Amino acid sequence: MNDSLQPRLRILFGHAIPIGPGKAELLEHIAETGSISAAARHMNMSYRRAWLLVDTMNQCFKSPLVETATGGKGGGGARISDLGREVLRRYREMEDKAAGAVADDMAYFSSLLAATPD
């Protein structure tokens, strides 16, 4: 299969997307860095955009996926909650299952595409 061709899984909840590829990546970077702003920089996105994505995730689930601490003498930061780790783990498992389920179709689909997009 063409390496640039891949299915993308997004979970819809009404008009919101509680988790999708970008939010999952953001969660991973927050877990690595302990910071929403550092995670945003790593993804070349504004802090505001990252914060809005975190806010959407936190509003969609029964409890926050990302917990934040305000700055000050000890500094601020962010961490992934236990629920956030579980949501991320299950989402990645769902991605793997979905990719496996459509692998043959994706290979065929890839054969129908031009060599490079315009």
C-alpha positions as CSV (number, residue, x, y, z in Angstrom):
1,M,0.0,0.0,0.0
2,N,1.1,3.5,-0.7
3,D,2.7,4.9,2.6
4,S,0.9,8.2,2.2
5,L,-2.5,6.5,1.9
6,Q,-4.1,5.6,5.2
7,P,-7.6,5.5,6.7
8,R,-8.3,8.1,9.4
9,L,-10.5,7.4,12.3
10,R,-12.5,10.1,14.0
11,I,-15.1,9.6,16.7
12,L,-18.1,11.8,16.3
13,F,-20.3,12.9,19.3
14,G,-23.0,15.1,18.0
15,H,-21.2,17.9,16.2
16,A,-18.0,17.5,18.3
17,I,-15.1,15.2,17.7
18,P,-14.0,14.0,21.1
19,I,-10.9,12.2,19.7
20,G,-9.3,11.8,16.3
21,P,-5.8,11.6,14.8
22,G,-4.8,15.2,15.7
23,K,-6.2,15.1,19.2
24,A,-4.5,11.7,19.9
25,E,-1.2,13.1,18.7
26,L,-1.7,16.2,20.9
27,L,-2.4,13.9,23.9
28,E,0.8,12.0,23.2
29,H,2.9,15.2,23.1
30,I,1.3,16.5,26.2
31,A,2.2,13.3,28.0
32,E,5.8,13.6,26.7
33,T,6.3,17.2,27.5
34,G,4.0,18.0,30.4
35,S,2.9,21.1,28.6
36,I,0.1,22.1,26.2
37,S,2.3,24.9,24.8
38,A,5.3,22.6,24.2
39,A,3.0,20.0,22.6
40,A,1.5,22.7,20.3
41,R,5.0,23.9,19.3
42,H,5.9,20.3,18.4
43,M,2.9,20.1,16.2
44,N,3.4,23.6,14.7
45,M,0.1,24.8,16.0
46,S,-0.8,27.8,18.1
47,Y,-1.3,27.4,21.8
48,R,-4.8,28.7,21.4
49,R,-5.7,25.9,18.9
50,A,-4.1,23.3,21.1
51,W,-6.0,24.6,24.1
52,L,-9.3,24.6,22.2
53,L,-8.7,20.9,21.2
54,V,-8.0,20.0,24.8
55,D,-11.1,21.9,25.9
56,T,-13.2,20.0,23.4
57,M,-11.8,16.6,24.6
58,N,-12.3,17.6,28.2
59,Q,-15.9,18.7,27.6
60,C,-16.9,15.5,25.7
61,F,-15.8,13.0,28.3
62,K,-17.2,12.4,31.8
63,S,-13.9,13.6,33.3
64,P,-11.0,15.5,31.9
65,L,-8.4,13.8,29.6
66,V,-5.9,16.6,30.3
67,E,-5.5,18.1,33.8
68,T,-3.8,21.5,34.0
69,A,-2.0,23.4,36.7
70,T,-1.7,27.2,36.6
71,G,1.8,28.8,36.6
72,G,3.5,30.4,39.5
73,K,6.5,29.7,41.6
74,G,6.4,26.0,40.9
75,G,5.4,26.5,37.3
76,G,2.3,25.3,35.5
77,G,1.9,22.4,33.3
78,A,-0.4,19.7,32.0
79,R,-0.7,16.0,32.4
80,I,-2.8,13.2,30.9
81,S,-5.3,11.8,33.3
82,D,-5.8,8.1,33.8
83,L,-8.9,8.4,31.7
84,G,-6.9,10.3,29.1
85,R,-4.3,7.4,28.9
86,E,-7.1,4.9,28.6
87,V,-8.9,6.8,25.9
88,L,-5.6,7.2,24.0
89,R,-4.8,3.5,24.3
90,R,-8.2,2.4,23.1
91,Y,-8.2,4.9,20.3
92,R,-4.9,3.6,19.0
93,E,-6.2,0.0,19.2
94,M,-9.3,1.0,17.3
95,E,-7.0,2.6,14.6
96,D,-5.1,-0.6,14.3
97,K,-8.2,-2.7,14.0
98,A,-9.7,-0.4,11.4
99,A,-6.6,-0.3,9.3
100,G,-6.4,-4.1,9.4
101,A,-10.1,-4.4,8.4
102,V,-9.7,-2.2,5.4
103,A,-6.1,-3.2,4.3
104,D,-7.2,-5.1,1.2
105,D,-9.6,-2.3,0.1
106,M,-6.9,0.3,0.7
107,A,-4.4,-1.6,-1.4
108,Y,-6.9,-1.8,-4.2
109,F,-7.9,1.9,-3.8
110,S,-4.2,2.8,-3.9
111,S,-3.9,1.1,-7.3
112,L,-6.6,3.4,-8.6
113,L,-4.8,6.6,-7.7
114,A,-2.4,8.6,-9.9
115,A,1.3,8.4,-9.1
116,T,1.3,11.7,-7.3
117,P,-1.4,14.2,-6.4
118,D,-1.5,17.5,-8.3
